[in-house]
């Protein structure tokens, strides 16, 4: 009886956390949609958008560290993905869309979201994980969500939410389909905001 009661309490707590998280993300998606519509309206004039501040807001809502949110934009001219955030990675280099080892490139090419909770064990490009900066954790990415950012039905970028740690055991809980759903909920307004930030 005791075990059943404890399990029931744990289940209710988990449901409550998921419910709160879902409401927070619905709120964030609405907030980003309102911001996007304003930025794209004539009333906004030449108002600038801080992608770094936007990433911090997303990180807070998804309960990860700011450097665990990466937003990349496609450069059609260079056929590559360029980091918008983390800012410390902007000038490090770009990811060719043809790359077979970069999850971000595959996400952009296939326009398909993905969850990998054993990312550190999967063959992938690690060059950006090794970049040292005051604003970046030196820990490896253990778990990751990768999703395409679309504008008018076309992939214009990729958002990646990760958990960094020394080991997969220390990285925290696995990403679940609900987490992916929360990321996808913000991708549409994010597409409008990225289009505004990088221009047409």
N, C-alpha and C positions, 0 to 999 in steps of 0.2 A: 504493500500500500504506500509506504514511504517513497519507494523508487518511482512509482507511478505518479505520485503527487509532484515529486521533484522534476520528473520528465515533463509533466504538464505545465509547470511554472516556466521551465526552460523554453518550451514550445511557444507559450504565450509571449515571453520576452522577445523571442526571435521574430514572431509575427508583428509585434509592436515596433521593433527596430526596422523591419522591412516596410511597414506601413508609413512610419515617419520618413524613412529614406525616400519612398515613392512620392510622398507629398512634397518633400524638399525638391526633388528633381522635376516634378510637374511645375513647381513654382519657378525653378531655374529655367526650364524650357520656355515658360510664359514670359519670364523676365527677358530672356535673350531674344525672343520673338518681338517683344515690344521695342527693345533696343534696336534690333535689326530694322524694323519698319521705320523707326525714327531716323536712323542713320541713312537709310536709302531714300527718305523723303526730301523734297526740295527745301523744307524748313531747316534741315540740318546744316545746309551750306557746306562749308569745307571742314566740318567738325571731324577731329581725328579720333581714332579708336585705339586704345591701349590693349594690344593682344596679351601682354604680360598680365595686366590687371584682370582681363577676361579669364586667362588660364588659372589665376589664383582663385577666382570665384568658382570655377569649375572644380578645382582641387578641393576646396573647402566643402562643396556640396557632395562630392564623391568620397570624401574622407581619405584623401591621399595627400602627400606632400606636394608643394608647388612644382618641384623638379621631376615629379612623377607624371606630369601632364605634358605631353608633346603635341604640338600642332604643326603640321607641315603643309606647305602649299605646292601645288604642281606648277612648274615652269614649263610651258609648252615649247618655248624656244630651245631650252636646254634638255628637254625630255627628262626632267629630274624632279625630285622632291627636295624642297628647301625648308629648313627649320624656321618657323616664326617664333616658337618657344620650345624649350628653354632658350632664352636669349644668348646664353653662353655658347650655344651650338650654332648660332647663325652664321658665323664666319669660318667654321671648321671645315665645311664642305657640304656636298649635296649627295643625295642617293639617286643613282640612275634608275629610271622606271623599269629598265630591263634587268635589274639585279635579281638574281635567283636566290640570294641569301638574305635579303632584307624583307622582313615581314611587311613593312610600310609600303614597299614597292608592289608586293603581291596584293595587298589590300587595295591599292589604287588601281592596279591593272584589272583585277577581277571584280572590283566594286562589291566586295564581300567582307562582312565583319567576321572577327575571329576572337576566340578566347584561348589563351594558352597558359595553363597553370603550372607547366614544367618548362617554361621558356628557357631557363638557363641550361637545360639538358638538350635543347633542340639546336641544331646547327643554324647560326644566324650571324649577321654582321655585328661585330662588337666594337668597331672603331669609335663610335660615339659614346659608348659606355666607359671608355678609357680616358675621356677628356677630363682634365682636372680644372676645376674652377670653384671659387668660394660658394657659388650658388648651387653647385651640383654635388649630390652624394657620390661617393666613390664606390658604393656597393653596386653589385650587378643586378640587372633586372631579373627577377625570379618569376613573376607572373605579369601577364599583360592582356589588355583588351585593345584591339585595333579595329577601327571602323572608318569607312569612307565618308568624306564630307562632300555633299553634293550641292550644286546650284543649278537650277533649271534642268534637273535630271542628269547633269554631267558631273563626274568626279573632279573636284578642284583641289582636293587635299585629303589629309588623313589626320585623325585624332587618335592618340594612343594614351591609355591610362595604365600605369604600371605599379607594381609593388617591388621596391628595391630592398635587398638585404644581403647579408653574408651567405645565407643559405635559404633554401625553399621553406624550411621549417620556421625560420625567423621572419618570413615575409608577411605573415598574417594570413587571414582566411583566403581561400580560393575565390576567384571571381566566378559568379554564377550567372545563368541566363538573365536573371532580374537585373544584375549590374550592367550587362550588355544592353538590355532594354532601356536603362536609364541613360546610357551613353548615346544610343540611337535617338532618343527623344530630343537631345540637344543638337543633333547633327544638322537638322534642317535650318533652324535659325542661325547656327554657327556658319553654315555655308553662305548665308546672306552677309554676315558680318565679315567673313574672310574676303568675300568678293569686294566689299566696300574698302577693306584695309589694303588690299593689294591692287585694286583697280581692275578694270575690265581687260 
